[in-house]
Amino acid sequence: MKLKVKYLGPVALIVKKREEELEVSSSASIDELLRKLSSLYGKEFDSEVLQDDGENIRTGMAVTVNGKVIGQLDGMRTRLKMGDTIALLPLFLGGG
């Protein structure tokens, strides 16, 4: 099935694009998608997106499915559907 993946911030610089369509298995989860992206984009991608254990999203990074943060869904086990839009984006904290 096809998904759209959007990249923002440092991740866009690593993958050298703002978005792409990817083909994944019909039962794919966020975890499986991130493993596929890791195999495509390597260690620099991993270090920006994943914790050192490779099992969790790095602090300061968010992954959304159709605008919902995966923490509001089923986390890394969130199942994906044809046509979903997944975004990988940094969380900006600040104040003044």
Secondary structure, 3 states (H helix, E strand, C coil): CEEEEEECCHHHHHHCCCEEEEECCCCCEHHHHHHHHHHHHHHHHHHHHECCCCCCECCCEEEEECCEEHHHCCHHHCECCCCCEEEEEECCCCCC
